[in-house]
Amino acid sequence: MQTILITGANRGIGLAMTEAAVARGDRVIATARKPGEAEKLNALASLTGKIEIEPLDVGSEASCAALANRLEGRGIDLLVANAGQLNAYGKIDDPAHTEDAWRDVLMVNVFGPFATVRALLPMIERGAEKKIAIVSSIMASTEQAPGGAYAYRASKAAATNLARNLAADFAEKGIAVGAYHPGWVRTDMGGSSADIDVAESAAGLLKRFDALTMSTTGVFEDYQGVPIPY
């Protein structure tokens, strides 16, 4: 049985990963910005008794530090930096590409994983598995760049770069780090015409996290284990 901390666990892929993890016997620390409004997550926690819900705004250093204080002395086997934000799909003339939109996406998608990892590093070091998984996207790939969605693509490219550098820095600590594309998933973000549902994505991601070792640290792959050109 592992202890897994999943950010952005109140909906979409994060909620599905939480459900799949507890179904196989893991304990999950599930975070959400507003736990009181996370009805499905709270219902799942009541039903299973294996989920601890914690408030966390990954874009806030103070919120990450507060979570670390609450978890002080505990071990985390796997940290899944899943919380993400997408504000605009359009090209250069899309009015949704505002200064605030860029700031929000970069803070959540790039600073968020960094701040979460930095705050919770002592707990990860106490864990038996010592793993960090950053949920990225194929949209991070510079070799597959069709244009548009500039802030999201840039943020996920940066998040993947972050994962690669954390893998290098944490090698001496025995902490394995990977970046993962969850697939094109039918969620509020992915839309109703996407390829797969959240259950398939979550199951595949958990298998990839299980396969992450020090020999594969720094990997960038999809939920089926297919390497993604970066």
LOKESE-855163 format. One line per 10 residues: number of its first residue (from 0); for each residue x, y, z of C-alpha. Coordinates in Angstrom, 2 decimals, decimal comma, padded with zeros to 5 digits. Example, Ala and Ser with C-alpha at 12.3 -4.5 7.8 and 13.67 -1.06 7.14 Angstrom:
% residues 2
0) 012,30/-004,50/007,80  013,67/-001,06/007,14
% end
This chain:
% residues 230
0) 000,00/000,00/000,00  001,34/003,39/-001,02  000,61/006,87/000,22  -000,04/009,05/-002,82  -000,59/012,81/-002,80  -002,54/014,07/-005,81  -003,02/017,76/-006,52  -006,14/018,95/-008,32  -007,99/015,84/-007,16  -011,46/017,36/-007,07
10) -012,36/016,70/-010,72  -011,32/015,18/-014,03  -008,19/013,07/-014,20  -007,19/013,90/-010,63  -010,46/012,58/-009,25  -010,25/009,48/-011,46  -006,69/008,76/-010,29  -007,81/009,16/-006,70  -010,65/006,68/-007,21  -008,44/004,17/-009,03
20) -005,69/004,40/-006,42  -007,95/003,75/-003,45  -009,67/000,93/-005,34  -006,37/-000,94/-005,52  -005,59/-000,33/-001,85  -003,54/002,86/-001,75  -004,13/005,74/000,60  -004,54/009,12/-001,04  -003,98/012,64/000,20  -006,21/014,50/-002,25
30) -005,87/018,25/-002,56  -008,23/020,87/-003,91  -008,32/024,65/-003,76  -011,81/024,58/-002,22  -012,42/021,19/-000,57  -015,83/022,27/000,67  -017,03/022,57/-002,92  -015,54/019,24/-004,05  -018,76/017,23/-003,76  -017,65/014,14/-005,71
40) -014,32/013,96/-003,89  -015,98/014,30/-000,49  -018,49/011,59/-001,38  -015,68/009,27/-002,49  -013,76/009,95/000,71  -016,81/009,11/002,84  -017,43/005,92/000,88  -013,88/004,54/000,95  -012,36/005,85/004,17  -008,95/005,94/002,43
50) -008,85/009,55/001,30  -007,58/012,51/003,27  -008,68/015,81/001,72  -006,43/018,83/002,13  -006,81/022,42/000,89  -004,08/023,50/-001,52  -003,63/026,31/-004,01  -000,54/025,16/-005,91  000,06/028,67/-007,21  000,53/029,96/-003,67
60) 003,82/029,40/-001,88  002,10/030,08/001,44  -000,56/027,45/000,74  002,11/024,88/-000,16  004,03/025,69/003,03  000,86/025,36/005,12  000,21/021,91/003,65  003,79/020,88/004,42  003,33/021,99/008,02  000,17/019,89/008,34
70) 001,94/016,84/006,90  005,17/017,31/008,85  006,80/014,03/009,87  004,84/011,91/007,42  006,01/010,06/004,32  004,73/010,38/000,76  005,58/007,55/-001,63  004,34/009,30/-004,76  003,57/012,95/-005,41  001,38/013,51/-008,47
80) 001,49/017,15/-009,60  -001,77/017,06/-011,54  -003,40/020,45/-010,97  -003,53/022,37/-014,23  -005,16/025,27/-016,03  -005,93/026,10/-019,67  -007,30/029,53/-020,53  -007,14/029,92/-024,30  -006,87/027,64/-027,35  -006,74/030,30/-030,06
90) -003,97/031,83/-032,13  -002,34/035,24/-031,73  -005,57/037,22/-032,21  -007,50/035,31/-029,53  -008,57/037,96/-026,99  -008,45/035,33/-024,24  -004,62/035,54/-024,34  -004,52/038,25/-021,70  -001,76/039,16/-019,27  -003,80/037,72/-016,40
100) -004,50/034,51/-018,33  -000,81/033,99/-019,03  000,08/034,71/-015,41  -002,53/032,28/-014,08  -001,51/029,43/-016,42  002,19/029,79/-015,69  001,65/030,01/-011,94  -000,53/026,90/-011,81  001,17/024,75/-014,45  004,82/025,63/-013,83
110) 005,29/027,29/-010,46  002,65/024,98/-008,99  004,60/021,72/-009,43  007,82/023,45/-008,37  006,33/024,95/-005,21  004,55/021,71/-004,30  007,68/019,61/-004,73  009,86/022,03/-002,83  007,45/022,24/000,10  006,83/018,50/000,31
120) 010,36/017,27/-000,40  010,98/016,18/003,22  007,85/013,99/003,08  008,90/012,50/-000,27  012,33/011,69/001,15  010,61/009,80/004,00  008,51/007,77/001,58  009,39/004,20/000,67  008,98/004,70/-003,09  010,31/008,27/-003,51
130) 008,59/009,22/-006,77  007,34/012,44/-008,37  005,02/012,44/-011,39  004,28/015,70/-013,18  001,21/015,58/-015,41  002,33/017,36/-018,56  000,88/017,09/-022,08  001,84/016,19/-025,62  001,20/019,88/-026,20  004,56/020,44/-024,49
140) 006,38/018,90/-027,45  008,34/021,39/-029,55  008,64/018,74/-032,29  004,86/018,56/-032,55  003,82/022,22/-032,51  000,77/023,02/-034,66  000,32/026,50/-033,19  -002,21/028,16/-030,92  -002,85/027,61/-027,22  000,37/029,48/-026,59
150) 000,27/029,86/-022,83  -000,77/026,27/-022,19  001,79/024,82/-024,60  004,55/026,99/-023,16  003,59/026,13/-019,60  003,57/022,39/-020,24  006,91/022,60/-022,05  008,28/024,38/-018,99  006,73/021,81/-016,66  008,38/018,99/-018,62
160) 011,69/020,82/-018,47  011,15/021,17/-014,73  010,63/017,42/-014,43  013,83/016,72/-016,35  015,86/019,04/-014,13  014,32/017,74/-010,92  015,25/014,23/-012,09  018,86/015,36/-012,47  018,97/017,18/-009,14  017,24/014,41/-007,17
170) 019,23/011,49/-008,59  021,58/011,55/-005,61  018,57/011,45/-003,29  017,16/008,37/-005,01  014,00/010,22/-006,05  012,65/009,30/-009,49  010,82/011,97/-011,50  008,75/011,64/-014,66  006,54/013,79/-016,90  003,41/012,27/-018,43
180) 000,84/012,97/-021,12  -002,56/011,73/-019,88  -003,99/011,36/-023,38  -006,70/013,47/-024,94  -009,29/012,95/-022,23  -012,99/013,74/-022,06  -012,98/016,32/-019,27  -014,03/019,95/-018,90  -010,60/020,85/-020,27  -010,34/018,17/-022,98
190) -013,88/018,48/-024,26  -016,54/015,93/-025,16  -014,95/014,84/-028,45  -011,68/013,67/-026,87  -010,33/010,15/-027,44  -010,58/008,48/-024,02  -012,43/008,75/-020,73  -010,91/009,65/-017,38  -010,93/006,06/-016,10  -008,74/004,82/-018,97
200) -006,35/007,72/-018,57  -006,11/007,32/-014,80  -005,50/003,56/-015,00  -002,77/004,06/-017,58  -001,09/006,83/-015,64  -000,98/004,82/-012,43  000,68/001,95/-014,31  003,30/004,35/-015,65  003,93/005,76/-012,20  004,36/002,21/-010,88
210) 006,94/001,57/-013,62  008,93/004,73/-012,80  012,34/003,86/-011,33  015,76/005,45/-011,02  016,67/003,76/-014,30  013,85/005,62/-016,09  013,93/008,90/-014,17  013,52/011,91/-016,45  011,09/010,07/-018,73  008,50/011,95/-020,81
220) 005,84/009,54/-022,04  002,10/009,09/-022,45  -000,32/007,08/-020,34  000,44/003,98/-022,42  004,20/004,29/-022,02  004,88/005,71/-025,49  007,85/008,13/-025,41  007,03/011,69/-026,48  009,58/013,69/-028,49  010,46/016,81/-026,55
% end
